[in-house]
């Protein structure tokens, strides 16, 4: 790893802080974690081919799909995972590019949490640049 874990985790926190306020205020009961690599199970679940990888992954019930009874009783948090190894490899060892990619990946996964499709996420990301 080119970035110490603590510093990479701080990049995730910094990326979350840059999510626009109107979206940031909607984030509830979500855990952000960092993993070194995409697990074989996650690779299989996401139909990844050899050479493909994920930079991030959202698991949970998007806000737009929650019914009136969502949250009645105990609800486990949604999870957003940022994968350090694939991010660093994609950045080609460039520290600043790692930081930018982490920020962009956090935006991308938060957008899925909000209920955006891949197409909607792409449009939203284009407006953030």
Helices and strands as residue ranges (DSSP letters): H 5-17, H 21-24, E 30-35, H 40-45, E 56-59, G 63-65, E 78-83, H 84-90, H 95-113, H 118-128
